[in-house]
Amino acid sequence: MSNPSRFVETVLVESWVEHRRQYDRVTNSDKVVEERVLVFHIAQEPPKLSEMVYSKDGKQYPSQNCD
């Protein structure tokens, strides 16, 4: 592991639109879990989230950092 403080999650969805909808569908239960997890974050600044988009032809495209 090159950076043990970095967590990488891979998710496969049908389209970019579907991926963005997932952010709009966050439930109250999801928010509670996120708050519980953030208790373990020890840095001064909030966790950084970034996305890497893979196209069907296998190319990678870095997305803008997410908030």
DSSP file (Angstrom, degrees, kcal/mol; ACC not computed):
  #  RESIDUE AA STRUCTURE BP1 BP2  ACC     N-H-->O    O-->H-N    N-H-->O    O-->H-N    TCO  KAPPA ALPHA  PHI   PSI    X-CA   Y-CA   Z-CA
    1    1 A M              0   0    0      0, 0.0     0, 0.0     0, 0.0     0, 0.0   0.000 360.0 360.0 360.0 122.0    0.0    0.0    0.0
    2    2 A S        +     0   0    0      1,-0.3     0, 0.0     2,-0.1     0, 0.0   0.800 360.0  20.3 -76.7 -28.1    1.6    3.3   -1.1
    3    3 A N    >   -     0   0    0      3,-0.1     3,-2.1     1,-0.1    -1,-0.3  -0.788  63.2-171.1-143.2  95.7   -0.5    5.5    1.2
    4    4 A P  T 3  S+     0   0    0      0, 0.0    -1,-0.1     0, 0.0    -2,-0.1   0.648  86.1  61.7 -65.8 -12.9   -2.2    3.7    4.2
    5    5 A S  T 3  S+     0   0    0      2,-0.0     2,-0.5     0, 0.0    -2,-0.0   0.461  88.7  88.5 -89.7   0.3   -4.3    6.8    5.0
    6    6 A R    <   -     0   0    0     -3,-2.1     2,-0.5     2,-0.0    -3,-0.1  -0.852  61.0-159.7-103.4 131.5   -6.0    6.7    1.6
    7    7 A F        -     0   0    0     -2,-0.5     2,-0.5     2,-0.0    -2,-0.0  -0.933   6.5-162.9-108.4 127.7   -9.2    4.7    1.1
    8    8 A V        -     0   0    0     -2,-0.5     2,-0.4     2,-0.0    -2,-0.0  -0.950   6.0-174.3-115.5 127.1  -10.1    3.7   -2.5
    9    9 A E        -     0   0    0     -2,-0.5     2,-0.5     2,-0.0    -2,-0.0  -0.971   9.4-155.4-119.5 132.9  -13.6    2.6   -3.4
   10   10 A T        +     0   0    0     -2,-0.4     2,-0.4     2,-0.0    -2,-0.0  -0.936  14.9 178.7-111.5 128.7  -14.5    1.4   -6.8
   11   11 A V        -     0   0    0     -2,-0.5     2,-0.6     2,-0.0    -2,-0.0  -0.991  15.5-154.4-131.5 135.5  -18.1    1.6   -8.0
   12   12 A L        +     0   0    0     -2,-0.4     2,-0.3     7,-0.0    -2,-0.0  -0.949  22.1 167.5-112.7 119.5  -19.6    0.6  -11.3
   13   13 A V        -     0   0    0     -2,-0.6     3,-0.1     1,-0.1    -2,-0.0  -0.870  44.1-113.4-126.9 163.4  -22.8    2.4  -12.5
   14   14 A E  S    S-     0   0    0     -2,-0.3     2,-0.3     1,-0.1    -1,-0.1   0.841  89.9  -5.2 -65.8 -36.3  -24.6    2.5  -15.8
   15   15 A S     >  -     0   0    0      1,-0.1     4,-1.9    -3,-0.0    -1,-0.1  -0.961  66.4-106.3-154.0 166.3  -23.9    6.2  -16.5
   16   16 A W  H  > S+     0   0    0     -2,-0.3     4,-2.5     2,-0.2     5,-0.2   0.873 119.5  57.1 -64.3 -37.5  -22.5    9.4  -15.2
   17   17 A V  H  > S+     0   0    0      1,-0.2     4,-2.0     2,-0.2    -1,-0.2   0.918 106.7  48.4 -60.4 -44.0  -26.1   10.7  -14.7
   18   18 A E  H  > S+     0   0    0      2,-0.2     4,-1.5     1,-0.2    -1,-0.2   0.904 109.7  53.1 -63.0 -41.1  -26.9    7.7  -12.5
   19   19 A H  H  X S+     0   0    0     -4,-1.9     4,-0.8     1,-0.2     3,-0.3   0.927 109.9  47.0 -59.8 -45.8  -23.7    8.3  -10.5
   20   20 A R  H >X S+     0   0    0     -4,-2.5     4,-0.9     1,-0.2     3,-0.7   0.852 106.1  59.3 -66.8 -33.7  -24.7   11.9   -9.8
   21   21 A R  H 3X S+     0   0    0     -4,-2.0     4,-1.2     1,-0.2     3,-0.4   0.847  94.9  65.0 -61.7 -33.4  -28.2   10.8   -8.8
   22   22 A Q  H 3< S+     0   0    0     -4,-1.5     3,-0.3    -3,-0.3    -1,-0.2   0.862  98.8  52.7 -59.1 -34.9  -26.7    8.7   -6.1
   23   23 A Y  H X< S+     0   0    0     -4,-0.8     3,-0.7    -3,-0.7    -1,-0.3   0.823 108.5  50.4 -69.8 -30.1  -25.5   11.8   -4.4
   24   24 A D  H 3< S+     0   0    0     -4,-0.9    -1,-0.2    -3,-0.4    -2,-0.2   0.689 104.7  59.3 -78.5 -18.1  -29.0   13.3   -4.5
   25   25 A R  T 3<  +     0   0    0     -4,-1.2    -1,-0.2    -3,-0.3     2,-0.2   0.127  68.4 143.0 -99.5  20.0  -30.5   10.2   -3.0
   26   26 A V    <   -     0   0    0     -3,-0.7     2,-0.1     1,-0.1    -3,-0.1  -0.427  40.4-145.5 -63.9 128.7  -28.6   10.2    0.3
   27   27 A T     >  -     0   0    0     -2,-0.2     4,-2.0     1,-0.1     5,-0.1  -0.424  23.9-108.4 -91.0 167.9  -30.9    9.0    3.0
   28   28 A N  H  > S+     0   0    0      1,-0.2     4,-2.2     2,-0.2     5,-0.1   0.876 122.5  54.9 -61.6 -37.1  -31.0   10.1    6.6
   29   29 A S  H  > S+     0   0    0      1,-0.2     4,-2.2     2,-0.2    -1,-0.2   0.899 105.8  51.8 -63.2 -40.3  -29.5    6.7    7.6
   30   30 A D  H  > S+     0   0    0      1,-0.2     4,-2.5     2,-0.2    -1,-0.2   0.917 109.2  50.4 -60.3 -43.2  -26.6    7.3    5.2
   31   31 A K  H  X S+     0   0    0     -4,-2.0     4,-2.4     1,-0.2    -2,-0.2   0.891 108.3  52.1 -63.8 -40.3  -26.0   10.7    6.8
   32   32 A V  H  X S+     0   0    0     -4,-2.2     4,-2.1     2,-0.2    -1,-0.2   0.920 110.6  47.8 -62.0 -44.3  -26.0    9.1   10.3
   33   33 A V  H  X S+     0   0    0     -4,-2.2     4,-2.2     2,-0.2    -2,-0.2   0.924 111.0  51.3 -63.0 -44.1  -23.4    6.5    9.2
   34   34 A E  H  X S+     0   0    0     -4,-2.5     4,-2.4     1,-0.2    -2,-0.2   0.911 109.5  50.1 -60.4 -42.8  -21.2    9.2    7.6
   35   35 A E  H  X S+     0   0    0     -4,-2.4     4,-0.7     1,-0.2    -1,-0.2   0.891 110.3  50.4 -62.5 -39.6  -21.3   11.2   10.8
   36   36 A R  H >< S+     0   0    0     -4,-2.1     3,-0.5     1,-0.2     4,-0.3   0.883 111.7  47.7 -66.1 -38.4  -20.3    8.2   12.9
   37   37 A V  H >< S+     0   0    0     -4,-2.2     3,-1.9     1,-0.2     4,-0.2   0.890 103.3  61.3 -69.4 -39.8  -17.4    7.5   10.5
   38   38 A L  H >< S+     0   0    0     -4,-2.4     3,-1.5     1,-0.3    -1,-0.2   0.699  86.0  76.3 -64.0 -18.4  -16.2   11.1   10.5
   39   39 A V  T << S+     0   0    0     -4,-0.7    -1,-0.3    -3,-0.5    -2,-0.2   0.818  93.3  53.4 -58.4 -29.9  -15.6   10.8   14.3
   40   40 A F  T <  S+     0   0    0     -3,-1.9     2,-0.5    -4,-0.3    -1,-0.3   0.518  81.8 106.3 -85.3  -6.0  -12.5    8.8   13.4
   41   41 A H    <   +     0   0    0     -3,-1.5    -3,-0.0    -4,-0.2     0, 0.0  -0.641  44.4 179.1 -77.2 123.7  -11.1   11.5   11.1
   42   42 A I        +     0   0    0     -2,-0.5    -1,-0.1     0, 0.0    -3,-0.0   0.543  41.5 102.4-107.7  -8.4   -8.2   13.1   13.0
   43   43 A A  S    S-     0   0    0      2,-0.1    -2,-0.0     1,-0.1     0, 0.0  -0.327  73.7-124.1 -74.3 159.5   -6.8   15.7   10.5
   44   44 A Q  S    S+     0   0    0      2,-0.1    -1,-0.1    -2,-0.0    -3,-0.0   0.909  94.5  59.2 -68.0 -43.2   -7.6   19.4   10.8
   45   45 A E  S    S-     0   0    0      1,-0.1    -2,-0.1     3,-0.0     3,-0.1  -0.512  99.4 -95.9 -86.9 155.9   -9.1   19.7    7.4
   46   46 A P        -     0   0    0      0, 0.0    -1,-0.1     0, 0.0    -2,-0.1  -0.242  54.7 -80.7 -64.8 158.9  -12.1   17.7    6.2
   47   47 A P        -     0   0    0      0, 0.0     2,-0.4     0, 0.0    -9,-0.0  -0.274  46.6-124.5 -58.4 146.2  -11.5   14.5    4.2
   48   48 A K        -     0   0    0     -3,-0.1     2,-0.5    17,-0.0    19,-0.1  -0.797  23.4-164.6 -96.6 136.5  -10.7   15.0    0.6
   49   49 A L  B     +A   66   0A   0     17,-0.6    17,-2.0    -2,-0.4     2,-0.3  -0.977  13.0 168.0-120.9 130.2  -12.8   13.2   -2.0
   50   50 A S        -     0   0    0     -2,-0.5     2,-0.4    15,-0.2    15,-0.1  -0.950  18.8-144.1-136.6 160.7  -11.9   12.8   -5.6
   51   51 A E        -     0   0    0     -2,-0.3    12,-2.3    13,-0.3     2,-0.5  -0.930   4.0-157.9-126.2 148.3  -13.2   10.7   -8.5
   52   52 A M  E     -B   62   0B   0     -2,-0.4     2,-0.5    10,-0.2    -2,-0.0  -0.995  16.4-152.2-124.0 123.4  -11.7    9.0  -11.4
   53   53 A V  E     -B   61   0B   0      8,-2.8     8,-2.8    -2,-0.5     2,-0.5  -0.828   5.3-161.0-100.3 129.7  -14.0    8.3  -14.3
   54   54 A Y  E     -B   60   0B   0     -2,-0.5     6,-0.2     6,-0.2     2,-0.1  -0.929  10.8-145.3-108.3 131.6  -13.3    5.3  -16.6
   55   55 A S    >   -     0   0    0      4,-2.5     3,-2.1    -2,-0.5     6,-0.0  -0.428  31.3-101.6 -88.4 169.1  -14.9    5.2  -20.0
   56   56 A K  T 3  S+     0   0    0      1,-0.3    -1,-0.1     2,-0.1    -2,-0.0   0.758 122.9  59.1 -62.3 -23.8  -16.1    2.1  -21.8
   57   57 A D  T 3  S-     0   0    0      2,-0.1    -1,-0.3     1,-0.0    -3,-0.0   0.400 121.6-107.1 -86.9   4.5  -13.0    2.1  -23.9
   58   58 A G  S <  S+     0   0    0     -3,-2.1    -2,-0.1     1,-0.3     2,-0.1   0.435  72.3 139.9  90.4  -0.4  -10.9    1.9  -20.7
   59   59 A K        -     0   0    0      1,-0.0    -4,-2.5    -5,-0.0     2,-0.4  -0.466  45.1-133.9 -76.4 150.4   -9.5    5.5  -20.7
   60   60 A Q  E     -B   54   0B   0     -6,-0.2    -6,-0.2    -2,-0.1    -1,-0.0  -0.853  19.7-175.7-106.3 140.4   -9.3    7.3  -17.4
   61   61 A Y  E     -B   53   0B   0     -8,-2.8    -8,-2.8    -2,-0.4     2,-0.2  -0.949  22.8-133.8-135.3 114.1  -10.5   10.9  -16.8
   62   62 A P  E     -B   52   0B   0      0, 0.0   -10,-0.2     0, 0.0     2,-0.2  -0.481  23.1-146.5 -66.3 133.6   -9.9   12.6  -13.5
   63   63 A S        -     0   0    0    -12,-2.3   -12,-0.3    -2,-0.2     3,-0.1  -0.492  30.6 -84.8 -89.4 166.7  -13.0   14.3  -12.3
   64   64 A Q        -     0   0    0     -2,-0.2   -13,-0.3     1,-0.1    -1,-0.1  -0.382  59.1 -87.4 -65.8 152.4  -13.0   17.6  -10.4
   65   65 A N        -     0   0    0    -15,-0.1     2,-0.2     1,-0.1   -15,-0.2  -0.345  48.8-130.8 -60.8 144.6  -12.6   17.2   -6.7
   66   66 A C  B      A   49   0A   0    -17,-2.0   -17,-0.6     1,-0.1    -1,-0.1  -0.622 360.0 360.0 -99.0 155.5  -15.9   16.7   -5.0
   67   67 A D              0   0    0     -2,-0.2    -1,-0.1   -19,-0.1   -17,-0.1   0.369 360.0 360.0-103.4 360.0  -17.3   18.4   -1.9
